[in-house]
Amino acid sequence: MEASAGLVAGSHNRNELVVIRRDGEFLRTPLEQLIRKICQICGDDVGLTVDGELFVACNECAFPICRTCYEYERREGSQVCPQCKTRFKRLQGCARVDGDEEEDNIDDLENEFKQQDFALVPVELVHGALPSQVLLLTDGSTVDDIPHEQHALVPAYGRVGKRVHPHSSADYCLSVPAQPRSLDPSKDLAAYGYGSVAWKERMENWKRKQERINAKHENGGKDSDDDGEGPDLSLMVEARQPLSRKVPIPSGQINPYRMIIIIRLVVLGFFLHYRITHPVNEAYALWLVSIICEIWFAVSWILDQFPKWLPIDRETYLDRLSLRYEKEGQPSELSPIDIFVSTVDPLKEPPLVSANTVLSILAVDYPVEKVSCYVSDDGAAMLTFEALSETMEFARKWVPFCKKFNIEPRAPEWYFAQKMDYLKDKVLPSFVKERRAMKREYEEFKVHINSLVAKAQKVPEEGWTMQDGTPWPGNNVRDHPGMIQVFLGQSGGQDTDGNELPRLVYVSREKRPGFNHHKKAGAMNALVRVSAILTNAPYLLNLDCDHYINNSKALREAMCFMMDPLLRKKVCYVQFPQRFDGIDRSDRYANRNTVFFDINMKGLDGIQGPIYVGTGSVFRRRAFYGYDAPKSKKAPGRTCNCLPRWSLCCSESKKKKAKMATSAEKKKDSKDNLKTQSLTLQEIEESIEVTESEKKPVLPKEKLKNKFGQSSAFVASILIEDGGILKNASPASLLKEAIHVISCGYEDKTDWGKEVGWIYGSVTEDILTGFKMHCHGWRSIYCVSSRPAFKGSAPINLSDRLNQVLRWALGSVEIFLSRHCPLWYGYGGGLKWLERLSYINAAIYPLTSIPLVAYCTLPAVCLLTGHFIIPELSNSASLWFLSLFICIFSTSILEMRWSGVGIEDWWRNEQFWVIGGVSAHLFAVFQGILKVLAGVDTNFTVTSKAGDDVEFSDLYAFRWTTLLIPPTTLLILNLIGVIAGISNAINNGYQSWGPLVGKLFFAFWVIVHLYPFLKGLLGRQSRAPTIIIVWSILLASILSLMWVRVDPFSARSDEPVLEECGLDCN
């Protein structure tokens, strides 16, 4: 796809297609312009053939060369393609030169000027099947030492050969002759390479290699000769090793952890038994509330604890990956990957942050022809478009600098902000000079971006216009056509050193009033379809706009799992942990989520894999299409003559019954073929077989279109398992289809959002999407690299953090109230029961906020009323209480031991579990119920991605929100209860201090957990905000009136009060 095509905007429903060039040219009919190519030798247009097709000189890589340069290279030059080094073949109207082969010893005068037909085929697919009467002499395998045109073909009987050619993934297409040459028995076999000098040399080399290998084994691993021509046996063995391995937790750490879990479960059962059988009659209501809360906490603990029963670590071997798929002197065989970056509002998600993410992608350590970056602008902002154009220009300088000096990270903002010795491990003397020059370039780039942001603050009344005066198509955010701009592509993606850059594509899907666009999930599904049309890589990487690639080898880490033959293509995605920059050292609001990413996710990896967390995940494209995971074939059963005859009869009867049951199921499925069901990979592959007589696919296309949409090009791309673009497809037709698949009505009456792509129905579409994949039998992998793969920015002030947690909890409530609830969805599929427990916990954890609020209120009520939820304890009862506390602390300590999580991170997680539970989770429960049952939609706000220039200045920023009301009330209520309880104990004497200890411990437990919230309210200053003072005074007044009504200082005695009257009654 050419980068010079310009911005393509259009609407499939309105039959509009417009191309707006950056140089000011405005065209309504861009199809002819989109197919133009520039000769990479002389700079002229490549031109067209007599049939109107684009002239292609090299049939292997389609390197753009005009006819004049092609004929000159054949006549005077080296006669090979400058890119793939393949010898040019004679084309239509070209004179013969030395080396051109002749057929059947006859000068082909009749066909001298007849051009052979060529066909474009996908990158990863092999060439089409040859006719049944011929077969490659090598039985389908390639021979490195003999050119392809010298391969011999011999007759075959009922077999079809397939010939694999080297390809260039820069264009994702290659061309082959339509008809192979058959073997003529009357000719000498040397004419075909068999028995020739090349063949004899190859056989001699093969014999020498075998002799050296045998001699090496006989000599104990030492080479018999030192000519250096033999293969490195150690490297060959290393390349065959697994690309990754599981690292189990040491038994000395995991076994005590499991034992204490079982002990804690037993102690918990005895504790609840005691609590239920010993009610507090004086405060029955308080006791009943506490019992309900404790039972819910026990169930919640079980759902959270047992999915952590089988934690594992993993290791990857990048050197083995290179040895296997990147052989010296051959094109890289690593799989292509499409990278998605999503953004909405450039004012809340600064363009500079998104630009750093894109720059880190373009500079990633991966073959450039295998990487394509798609940026989704769901806000159709011209600011994002212009910022991406500036990013493209800066990338031409930044990418070669990164690869030349191998710097990390490759996001310039964070690279230049590092407080470290940047000269470490740098040996090139020019590094310092070039680094200073690059820093100046980046500062100028920042100035350009900042000027664009300042300009975008005030929108003109007539809307934005482009440089040529054309109105910006996205001026109306809610009513605009789809837009696609290829910034870096086949003919425009070179850096300052002349090297190719990865593709960079801008996408803004069509939006019209009256359509449900499904927010981020809809935007990601649009990217899935666009990328399938333009590049169709078999793997996808999903990143938020504020998550840059911190480890340039992150894609290779993921490919160690995705391309490992031992995993048998059952991995749907590889999830990396989220790491963050710009967080205060104490991590006051637990933004790092260390307990979740380093404990829970490792536990899930030992079962069926981690849940999808919305970013930093490398997906297998086919997993998005609703396919079931490929099932491993069972070994064939053995039958021996020693078995009795009746056992064979039983086995035959069982087979017959199974066959009958299978046929009955097929009949039942045939009746329900109109329903939307997931198609297995085997069904697709078997149905698209082509017969020799009809040459027509058997698969009903209507069924696929009802499932995936009405784009024939997209449906055809689905059938290509290993990726690659469609054959015989011009750039103009691809762009037209790309505009079609991002139209607002494309998903109507399809399975998009239901069984295909990102699943709709929740604002946390990530959990729902991963859950559906696991229900189809896929498994996921958790990859924790030594250097964090991705890093992002997190909202570090209290208000933004609570709003973020509110959105997550709201999505979980929506899942719980939907048909996809893990409690009742997905049975009979491939979801394991421990994995189901984790998804159930992820769906119901916001409901814990209701008992948590009630439980945090009990200490204050007990202190104000003088009652308690626990009766007077005996020695045996005290033992159960003490044992439970010991088990709780032991479980936490052993978790920190095997996971490596620090005690400070663990404590921050415990604190924010209470803070979020009594605030954001509580609001999420009520908002979710209103949204699902009453249809009242609640919009979430995008959290800020950047703070001020002062370090951690945003940490002290205070923004009032209703989420602060419940924790503020609980905090003040417990403080007043503590004061009241101590005052009551002082008034009633030392005997009342004993019952007070338990109540005070309970109240202090609440206050200590809410302490970070209190610091967030106070901010940097010593005084609290005005709204907090007003709220506190109001609550204090109400509680004071309650205090007077309770009258705790009055005597609590039923006997009459006797006063001395001064008279002696005796």
Solvent accessible surface area in square Angstrom, and as a share of the most:
residue,aa,sasa,rsa
1,M,28,0.12
2,E,10,0.05
3,A,3,0.02
4,S,61,0.39
5,A,4,0.03
6,G,3,0.03
7,L,1,0.00
8,V,1,0.01
9,A,4,0.03
10,G,3,0.02
11,S,1,0.00
12,H,90,0.40
13,N,93,0.48
14,R,130,0.47
15,N,137,0.70
16,E,78,0.35
17,L,34,0.17
18,V,20,0.12
19,V,0,0.00
20,I,5,0.02
21,R,31,0.11
22,R,93,0.34
23,D,116,0.60
24,G,27,0.26
25,E,75,0.34
26,F,83,0.35
27,L,39,0.19
28,R,157,0.57
29,T,111,0.65
30,P,3,0.02
31,L,85,0.42
32,E,137,0.61
33,Q,53,0.24
34,L,2,0.01
35,I,45,0.23
36,R,115,0.42
37,K,25,0.11
38,I,71,0.36
39,C,2,0.01
40,Q,76,0.34
41,I,83,0.42
42,C,63,0.38
43,G,45,0.43
44,D,91,0.47
45,D,68,0.35
46,V,7,0.04
47,G,33,0.32
48,L,100,0.50
49,T,29,0.17
50,V,122,0.70
51,D,107,0.56
52,G,43,0.41
53,E,114,0.51
54,L,45,0.23
55,F,11,0.04
56,V,57,0.33
57,A,1,0.01
58,C,4,0.03
59,N,15,0.08
60,E,19,0.09
61,C,0,0.00
62,A,20,0.16
63,F,38,0.16
64,P,15,0.10
65,I,0,0.00
66,C,10,0.06
67,R,86,0.31
68,T,102,0.59
69,C,17,0.10
70,Y,0,0.00
71,E,59,0.26
72,Y,118,0.45
73,E,35,0.16
74,R,5,0.02
75,R,145,0.53
76,E,111,0.50
77,G,35,0.34
78,S,79,0.51
79,Q,40,0.18
80,V,46,0.26
81,C,0,0.00
82,P,56,0.35
83,Q,77,0.34
84,C,45,0.27
85,K,141,0.60
86,T,40,0.23
87,R,73,0.27
88,F,2,0.01
89,K,82,0.35
90,R,63,0.23
91,L,13,0.07
92,Q,48,0.21
93,G,35,0.34
94,C,3,0.02
95,A,81,0.63
96,R,69,0.25
97,V,34,0.20
98,D,130,0.67
99,G,61,0.58
100,D,25,0.13
101,E,94,0.42
102,E,95,0.42
103,E,89,0.40
104,D,81,0.42
105,N,123,0.63
106,I,118,0.60
107,D,75,0.39
108,D,39,0.20
109,L,130,0.65
110,E,154,0.69
111,N,70,0.36
112,E,26,0.12
113,F,125,0.52
114,K,138,0.59
115,Q,67,0.30
116,Q,100,0.44
117,D,106,0.55
118,F,63,0.26
119,A,37,0.29
120,L,54,0.27
121,V,21,0.12
122,P,12,0.08
123,V,3,0.02
124,E,54,0.24
125,L,70,0.35
126,V,60,0.34
127,H,12,0.05
128,G,52,0.50
129,A,68,0.53
130,L,30,0.15
131,P,48,0.30
132,S,46,0.30
133,Q,110,0.49
134,V,8,0.05
135,L,14,0.07
136,L,3,0.02
137,L,66,0.33
138,T,36,0.21
139,D,88,0.46
140,G,17,0.17
141,S,66,0.42
142,T,61,0.36
143,V,11,0.06
144,D,118,0.61
145,D,92,0.48
146,I,10,0.05
147,P,59,0.37
148,H,41,0.18
149,E,63,0.28
150,Q,69,0.31
151,H,16,0.07
152,A,7,0.06
153,L,8,0.04
154,V,41,0.23
155,P,90,0.56
156,A,14,0.11
157,Y,192,0.73
158,G,77,0.74
159,R,127,0.46
160,V,71,0.41
161,G,3,0.03
162,K,106,0.45
163,R,42,0.15
164,V,69,0.40
165,H,20,0.09
166,P,65,0.41
167,H,52,0.23
168,S,18,0.11
169,S,6,0.04
170,A,15,0.11
171,D,19,0.10
172,Y,4,0.01
173,C,16,0.10
174,L,6,0.03
175,S,10,0.07
176,V,22,0.13
177,P,50,0.31
178,A,61,0.47
179,Q,131,0.58
180,P,39,0.25
181,R,71,0.26
182,S,66,0.42
183,L,41,0.20
184,D,42,0.22
185,P,125,0.79
186,S,102,0.65
187,K,35,0.15
188,D,100,0.52
189,L,69,0.35
190,A,44,0.34
191,A,64,0.50
192,Y,9,0.04
193,G,5,0.05
194,Y,86,0.33
195,G,34,0.33
196,S,24,0.16
197,V,108,0.62
198,A,37,0.29
199,W,52,0.18
200,K,125,0.53
201,E,100,0.45
202,R,73,0.27
203,M,64,0.28
204,E,87,0.39
205,N,53,0.27
206,W,138,0.48
207,K,98,0.41
208,R,103,0.38
209,K,81,0.34
210,Q,69,0.31
211,E,114,0.51
212,R,29,0.11
213,I,39,0.20
214,N,82,0.42
215,A,21,0.16
216,K,37,0.16
217,H,121,0.54
218,E,143,0.64
219,N,79,0.41
220,G,70,0.67
221,G,42,0.41
222,K,150,0.64
223,D,92,0.48
224,S,64,0.41
225,D,57,0.29
226,D,140,0.73
227,D,75,0.39
228,G,72,0.70
229,E,113,0.51
230,G,29,0.28
231,P,55,0.34
232,D,70,0.36
233,L,34,0.17
234,S,72,0.46
235,L,87,0.43
236,M,65,0.29
237,V,72,0.42
238,E,53,0.24
239,A,18,0.14
240,R,159,0.58
241,Q,62,0.28
242,P,47,0.29
243,L,0,0.00
244,S,13,0.08
245,R,115,0.42
246,K,113,0.48
247,V,37,0.21
248,P,95,0.60
249,I,16,0.08
250,P,77,0.49
251,S,72,0.47
252,G,47,0.46
253,Q,49,0.22
254,I,10,0.05
255,N,69,0.35
256,P,49,0.31
257,Y,0,0.00
258,R,60,0.22
259,M,122,0.55
260,I,28,0.14
261,I,0,0.00
262,I,80,0.41
263,I,80,0.41
264,R,32,0.12
265,L,62,0.31
266,V,79,0.45
267,V,13,0.08
268,L,22,0.11
269,G,41,0.39
270,F,99,0.41
271,F,16,0.07
272,L,28,0.14
273,H,118,0.53
274,Y,23,0.09
275,R,1,0.00
276,I,85,0.43
277,T,69,0.40
278,H,81,0.36
279,P,54,0.34
280,V,13,0.08
281,N,119,0.61
282,E,134,0.60
283,A,9,0.07
284,Y,113,0.43
285,A,71,0.55
286,L,31,0.15
287,W,16,0.06
288,L,77,0.38
289,V,57,0.33
290,S,0,0.00
291,I,10,0.05
292,I,103,0.52
293,C,4,0.02
294,E,19,0.08
295,I,69,0.35
296,W,75,0.26
297,F,47,0.19
298,A,10,0.08
299,V,68,0.39
300,S,24,0.15
301,W,32,0.11
302,I,59,0.30
303,L,17,0.09
304,D,45,0.23
305,Q,4,0.02
306,F,36,0.15
307,P,6,0.04
308,K,10,0.04
309,W,63,0.22
310,L,69,0.34
311,P,5,0.03
312,I,22,0.11
313,D,46,0.24
314,R,32,0.12
315,E,71,0.32
316,T,32,0.19
317,Y,50,0.19
318,L,45,0.23
319,D,84,0.44
320,R,39,0.14
321,L,0,0.00
322,S,39,0.25
323,L,55,0.27
324,R,45,0.16
325,Y,32,0.12
326,E,50,0.22
327,K,105,0.45
328,E,174,0.78
329,G,83,0.80
330,Q,85,0.38
331,P,82,0.52
332,S,22,0.14
333,E,93,0.42
334,L,0,0.00
335,S,16,0.10
336,P,2,0.01
337,I,0,0.00
338,D,0,0.00
339,I,0,0.00
340,F,0,0.00
341,V,1,0.00
342,S,13,0.09
343,T,5,0.03
344,V,68,0.39
345,D,43,0.22
346,P,15,0.09
347,L,101,0.50
348,K,89,0.38
349,E,15,0.07
350,P,36,0.23
351,P,9,0.05
352,L,30,0.15
353,V,36,0.20
354,S,14,0.09
355,A,3,0.02
356,N,5,0.02
357,T,1,0.01
358,V,1,0.00
359,L,0,0.00
360,S,1,0.01
361,I,0,0.00
362,L,0,0.00
363,A,0,0.00
364,V,1,0.01
365,D,38,0.20
366,Y,8,0.03
367,P,21,0.13
368,V,30,0.17
369,E,39,0.17
370,K,3,0.01
371,V,0,0.00
372,S,0,0.00
373,C,0,0.00
374,Y,0,0.00
375,V,3,0.02
376,S,6,0.04
377,D,0,0.00
378,D,12,0.06
379,G,11,0.10
380,A,1,0.01
381,A,19,0.15
382,M,15,0.07
383,L,13,0.06
384,T,12,0.07
385,F,10,0.04
386,E,44,0.20
387,A,5,0.04
388,L,9,0.05
389,S,28,0.18
390,E,55,0.25
391,T,0,0.00
392,M,2,0.01
393,E,85,0.38
394,F,9,0.04
395,A,0,0.00
396,R,54,0.20
397,K,82,0.35
398,W,0,0.00
399,V,2,0.01
400,P,14,0.09
401,F,8,0.04
402,C,0,0.00
403,K,80,0.34
404,K,105,0.44
405,F,12,0.05
406,N,99,0.51
407,I,3,0.01
408,E,45,0.20
409,P,5,0.03
410,R,9,0.03
411,A,0,0.00
412,P,0,0.00
413,E,53,0.24
414,W,84,0.29
415,Y,10,0.04
416,F,27,0.11
417,A,61,0.47
418,Q,58,0.26
419,K,192,0.81
420,M,111,0.49
421,D,89,0.46
422,Y,73,0.28
423,L,84,0.42
424,K,130,0.55
425,D,125,0.65
426,K,58,0.25
427,V,134,0.77
428,L,81,0.40
429,P,128,0.80
430,S,43,0.27
431,F,2,0.01
432,V,46,0.27
433,K,159,0.67
434,E,54,0.24
435,R,24,0.09
436,R,147,0.54
437,A,39,0.30
438,M,18,0.08
439,K,78,0.33
440,R,143,0.52
441,E,58,0.26
442,Y,7,0.03
443,E,86,0.38
444,E,101,0.45
445,F,9,0.04
446,K,55,0.23
447,V,93,0.53
448,H,92,0.41
449,I,1,0.00
450,N,79,0.41
451,S,62,0.40
452,L,30,0.15
453,V,38,0.22
454,A,68,0.53
455,K,124,0.53
456,A,17,0.13
457,Q,113,0.50
458,K,172,0.73
459,V,92,0.53
460,P,48,0.30
461,E,180,0.81
462,E,140,0.63
463,G,11,0.11
464,W,44,0.16
465,T,67,0.39
466,M,21,0.09
467,Q,172,0.76
468,D,48,0.25
469,G,50,0.48
470,T,20,0.12
471,P,89,0.56
472,W,4,0.01
473,P,27,0.17
474,G,4,0.04
475,N,59,0.30
476,N,83,0.42
477,V,76,0.44
478,R,197,0.72
479,D,44,0.23
480,H,2,0.01
481,P,26,0.16
482,G,0,0.00
483,M,0,0.00
484,I,0,0.00
485,Q,0,0.00
486,V,2,0.01
487,F,0,0.00
488,L,0,0.00
489,G,3,0.03
490,Q,45,0.20
491,S,38,0.24
492,G,23,0.22
493,G,1,0.01
494,Q,92,0.41
495,D,13,0.07
496,T,89,0.52
497,D,97,0.50
498,G,45,0.44
499,N,87,0.44
500,E,59,0.27
501,L,3,0.01
502,P,2,0.01
503,R,15,0.05
504,L,0,0.00
505,V,3,0.02
506,Y,0,0.00
507,V,2,0.01
508,S,1,0.01
509,R,22,0.08
510,E,3,0.01
511,K,28,0.12
512,R,22,0.08
513,P,94,0.59
514,G,88,0.85
515,F,80,0.33
516,N,113,0.58
517,H,37,0.16
518,H,60,0.27
519,K,87,0.37
520,K,59,0.25
521,A,5,0.04
522,G,2,0.02
523,A,3,0.02
524,M,0,0.00
525,N,0,0.00
526,A,2,0.02
527,L,1,0.01
528,V,0,0.00
529,R,7,0.02
530,V,0,0.00
531,S,0,0.00
532,A,1,0.01
533,I,1,0.00
534,L,11,0.05
535,T,3,0.02
536,N,1,0.01
537,A,1,0.00
538,P,16,0.10
539,Y,14,0.05
540,L,1,0.00
541,L,0,0.00
542,N,1,0.00
543,L,0,0.00
544,D,37,0.19
545,C,2,0.01
546,D,8,0.04
547,H,9,0.04
548,Y,8,0.03
549,I,2,0.01
550,N,6,0.03
551,N,14,0.07
552,S,2,0.02
553,K,79,0.34
554,A,0,0.00
555,L,0,0.00
556,R,26,0.09
557,E,16,0.07
558,A,0,0.00
559,M,0,0.00
560,C,0,0.00
561,F,1,0.00
562,M,7,0.03
563,M,26,0.11
564,D,6,0.03
565,P,84,0.53
566,L,118,0.58
567,L,45,0.23
568,R,155,0.56
569,K,99,0.42
570,K,64,0.27
571,V,1,0.00
572,C,0,0.00
573,Y,0,0.00
574,V,0,0.00
575,Q,0,0.00
576,F,2,0.01
577,P,9,0.06
578,Q,26,0.12
579,R,55,0.20
580,F,33,0.14
581,D,26,0.13
582,G,46,0.44
583,I,11,0.06
584,D,11,0.05
585,R,224,0.82
586,S,40,0.26
587,D,5,0.03
588,R,25,0.09
589,Y,0,0.00
590,A,8,0.06
591,N,3,0.02
592,R,77,0.28
593,N,31,0.16
594,T,21,0.12
595,V,16,0.09
596,F,62,0.26
597,F,6,0.02
598,D,22,0.11
599,I,0,0.00
600,N,27,0.14
601,M,0,0.00
602,K,26,0.11
603,G,0,0.00
604,L,7,0.04
605,D,2,0.01
606,G,22,0.21
607,I,11,0.05
608,Q,6,0.03
609,G,0,0.00
610,P,0,0.00
611,I,13,0.06
612,Y,2,0.01
613,V,25,0.15
614,G,6,0.06
615,T,2,0.01
616,G,3,0.03
617,S,0,0.00
618,V,0,0.00
619,F,1,0.00
620,R,19,0.07
621,R,8,0.03
622,R,17,0.06
623,A,7,0.05
624,F,3,0.01
625,Y,3,0.01
626,G,2,0.02
627,Y,2,0.01
628,D,37,0.19
629,A,8,0.06
630,P,26,0.17
631,K,167,0.71
632,S,58,0.38
633,K,194,0.82
634,K,192,0.81
635,A,90,0.70
636,P,123,0.77
637,G,76,0.73
638,R,237,0.86
639,T,105,0.61
640,C,58,0.34
641,N,161,0.82
642,C,109,0.66
643,L,78,0.39
644,P,59,0.37
645,R,201,0.73
646,W,174,0.61
647,S,28,0.18
648,L,60,0.30
649,C,69,0.41
650,C,61,0.36
651,S,44,0.28
652,E,97,0.43
653,S,46,0.30
654,K,141,0.60
655,K,145,0.62
656,K,134,0.57
657,K,140,0.59
658,A,59,0.46
659,K,153,0.65
660,M,134,0.60
661,A,53,0.41
662,T,64,0.37
663,S,49,0.32
664,A,58,0.45
665,E,108,0.49
666,K,137,0.58
667,K,138,0.59
668,K,135,0.57
669,D,79,0.41
670,S,65,0.42
671,K,164,0.70
672,D,40,0.21
673,N,74,0.38
674,L,169,0.84
675,K,129,0.55
676,T,83,0.48
677,Q,79,0.35
678,S,33,0.21
679,L,6,0.03
680,T,45,0.26
681,L,25,0.13
682,Q,83,0.37
683,E,69,0.31
684,I,2,0.01
685,E,79,0.35
686,E,118,0.53
687,S,21,0.14
688,I,51,0.26
689,E,111,0.50
690,V,87,0.50
691,T,63,0.37
692,E,125,0.56
693,S,102,0.66
694,E,116,0.52
695,K,130,0.55
696,K,137,0.58
697,P,70,0.44
698,V,101,0.58
699,L,14,0.07
700,P,74,0.47
701,K,121,0.51
702,E,114,0.51
703,K,64,0.27
704,L,1,0.01
705,K,35,0.15
706,N,85,0.44
707,K,9,0.04
708,F,0,0.00
709,G,0,0.00
710,Q,106,0.47
711,S,1,0.01
712,S,67,0.43
713,A,14,0.11
714,F,0,0.00
715,V,8,0.05
716,A,39,0.31
717,S,2,0.02
718,I,1,0.00
719,L,51,0.25
720,I,18,0.09
721,E,45,0.20
722,D,54,0.28
723,G,1,0.01
724,G,2,0.02
725,I,22,0.11
726,L,29,0.15
727,K,117,0.49
728,N,107,0.55
729,A,23,0.18
730,S,47,0.30
731,P,30,0.19
732,A,6,0.05
733,S,49,0.32
734,L,8,0.04
735,L,1,0.00
736,K,113,0.48
737,E,48,0.21
738,A,0,0.00
739,I,5,0.03
740,H,20,0.09
741,V,0,0.00
742,I,3,0.01
743,S,7,0.04
744,C,21,0.12
745,G,21,0.20
746,Y,14,0.05
747,E,37,0.17
748,D,84,0.44
749,K,196,0.83
750,T,8,0.05
751,D,1,0.00
752,W,6,0.02
753,G,4,0.04
754,K,111,0.47
755,E,33,0.15
756,V,0,0.00
757,G,4,0.04
758,W,2,0.01
759,I,4,0.02
760,Y,27,0.10
761,G,55,0.53
762,S,16,0.10
763,V,14,0.08
764,T,8,0.04
765,E,14,0.06
766,D,20,0.10
767,I,30,0.15
768,L,3,0.01
769,T,1,0.01
770,G,0,0.00
771,F,2,0.01
772,K,8,0.03
773,M,7,0.03
774,H,0,0.00
775,C,14,0.09
776,H,37,0.17
777,G,21,0.20
778,W,7,0.02
779,R,47,0.17
780,S,0,0.00
781,I,1,0.00
782,Y,6,0.02
783,C,4,0.02
784,V,58,0.33
785,S,16,0.11
786,S,125,0.80
787,R,79,0.29
788,P,44,0.27
789,A,3,0.03
790,F,2,0.01
791,K,47,0.20
792,G,1,0.01
793,S,23,0.15
794,A,15,0.12
795,P,6,0.04
796,I,14,0.07
797,N,0,0.00
798,L,5,0.02
799,S,3,0.02
800,D,19,0.10
801,R,6,0.02
802,L,0,0.00
803,N,45,0.23
804,Q,27,0.12
805,V,10,0.06
806,L,25,0.13
807,R,67,0.24
808,W,85,0.30
809,A,0,0.00
810,L,5,0.03
811,G,0,0.00
812,S,1,0.01
813,V,2,0.01
814,E,6,0.03
815,I,6,0.03
816,F,43,0.18
817,L,58,0.29
818,S,33,0.21
819,R,135,0.49
820,H,12,0.05
821,C,0,0.00
822,P,2,0.01
823,L,75,0.37
824,W,139,0.49
825,Y,46,0.17
826,G,19,0.18
827,Y,140,0.53
828,G,89,0.86
829,G,51,0.49
830,G,32,0.31
831,L,20,0.10
832,K,107,0.46
833,W,174,0.61
834,L,20,0.10
835,E,0,0.00
836,R,19,0.07
837,L,34,0.17
838,S,13,0.08
839,Y,2,0.01
840,I,16,0.08
841,N,28,0.14
842,A,16,0.12
843,A,3,0.02
844,I,17,0.09
845,Y,64,0.24
846,P,0,0.00
847,L,38,0.19
848,T,8,0.05
849,S,0,0.00
850,I,87,0.44
851,P,16,0.10
852,L,2,0.01
853,V,35,0.20
854,A,32,0.25
855,Y,33,0.13
856,C,0,0.00
857,T,37,0.21
858,L,8,0.04
859,P,0,0.00
860,A,0,0.00
861,V,46,0.26
862,C,0,0.00
863,L,8,0.04
864,L,23,0.11
865,T,51,0.30
866,G,37,0.36
867,H,78,0.35
868,F,45,0.19
869,I,4,0.02
870,I,37,0.19
871,P,37,0.23
872,E,169,0.76
873,L,70,0.35
874,S,62,0.40
875,N,140,0.72
876,S,70,0.45
877,A,1,0.01
878,S,46,0.30
879,L,107,0.53
880,W,73,0.26
881,F,24,0.10
882,L,105,0.52
883,S,26,0.17
884,L,19,0.09
885,F,90,0.38
886,I,97,0.49
887,C,6,0.04
888,I,58,0.29
889,F,117,0.49
890,S,29,0.19
891,T,4,0.02
892,S,13,0.09
893,I,105,0.53
894,L,29,0.15
895,E,11,0.05
896,M,26,0.12
897,R,134,0.49
898,W,15,0.05
899,S,15,0.09
900,G,65,0.63
901,V,8,0.05
902,G,37,0.36
903,I,124,0.63
904,E,90,0.41
905,D,42,0.22
906,W,41,0.14
907,W,80,0.28
908,R,45,0.16
909,N,40,0.21
910,E,51,0.23
911,Q,5,0.02
912,F,15,0.06
913,W,107,0.38
914,V,0,0.00
915,I,1,0.00
916,G,1,0.01
917,G,2,0.02
918,V,0,0.00
919,S,0,0.00
920,A,0,0.00
921,H,18,0.08
922,L,29,0.14
923,F,52,0.22
924,A,0,0.00
925,V,3,0.01
926,F,113,0.47
927,Q,42,0.19
928,G,0,0.00
929,I,69,0.35
930,L,88,0.44
931,K,49,0.21
932,V,62,0.36
933,L,135,0.67
934,A,67,0.52
935,G,60,0.57
936,V,77,0.44
937,D,85,0.44
938,T,33,0.19
939,N,126,0.64
940,F,67,0.28
941,T,85,0.50
942,V,41,0.23
943,T,16,0.09
944,S,43,0.28
945,K,35,0.15
946,A,56,0.43
947,G,50,0.48
948,D,107,0.56
949,D,151,0.78
950,V,98,0.56
951,E,116,0.52
952,F,58,0.24
953,S,22,0.14
954,D,19,0.10
955,L,10,0.05
956,Y,71,0.27
957,A,35,0.27
958,F,55,0.23
959,R,108,0.40
960,W,95,0.34
961,T,26,0.15
962,T,76,0.44
963,L,4,0.02
964,L,0,0.00
965,I,52,0.26
966,P,22,0.14
967,P,0,0.00
968,T,2,0.01
969,T,38,0.22
970,L,8,0.04
971,L,5,0.02
972,I,25,0.13
973,L,26,0.13
974,N,0,0.00
975,L,74,0.37
976,I,42,0.21
977,G,0,0.00
978,V,13,0.08
979,I,115,0.58
980,A,4,0.03
981,G,3,0.03
982,I,61,0.31
983,S,34,0.22
984,N,26,0.13
985,A,3,0.02
986,I,121,0.62
987,N,75,0.39
988,N,66,0.34
989,G,32,0.31
990,Y,177,0.67
991,Q,141,0.63
992,S,30,0.20
993,W,99,0.35
994,G,52,0.50
995,P,87,0.55
996,L,10,0.05
997,V,96,0.55
998,G,30,0.29
999,K,16,0.07
1000,L,26,0.13
1001,F,125,0.52
1002,F,22,0.09
1003,A,0,0.00
1004,F,95,0.40
1005,W,83,0.29
1006,V,0,0.00
1007,I,25,0.13
1008,V,67,0.38
1009,H,11,0.05
1010,L,0,0.00
1011,Y,110,0.42
1012,P,0,0.00
1013,F,0,0.00
1014,L,53,0.26
1015,K,74,0.31
1016,G,9,0.08
1017,L,4,0.02
1018,L,67,0.33
1019,G,20,0.19
1020,R,143,0.52
1021,Q,111,0.49
1022,S,119,0.77
1023,R,171,0.62
1024,A,20,0.15
1025,P,30,0.19
1026,T,97,0.57
1027,I,72,0.37
1028,I,14,0.07
1029,I,82,0.42
1030,V,85,0.49
1031,W,60,0.21
1032,S,33,0.21
1033,I,107,0.54
1034,L,93,0.46
1035,L,24,0.12
1036,A,40,0.31
1037,S,54,0.35
1038,I,84,0.43
1039,L,16,0.08
1040,S,60,0.39
1041,L,134,0.67
1042,M,96,0.43
1043,W,54,0.19
1044,V,110,0.63
1045,R,196,0.72
1046,V,60,0.34
1047,D,70,0.36
1048,P,5,0.03
1049,F,100,0.42
1050,S,53,0.34
1051,A,92,0.71
1052,R,151,0.55
1053,S,74,0.48
1054,D,153,0.79
1055,E,132,0.59
1056,P,113,0.71
1057,V,129,0.74
1058,L,160,0.80
1059,E,154,0.69
1060,E,178,0.80
1061,C,97,0.58
1062,G,77,0.74
1063,L,143,0.71
1064,D,125,0.65
1065,C,124,0.74
1066,N,180,0.92
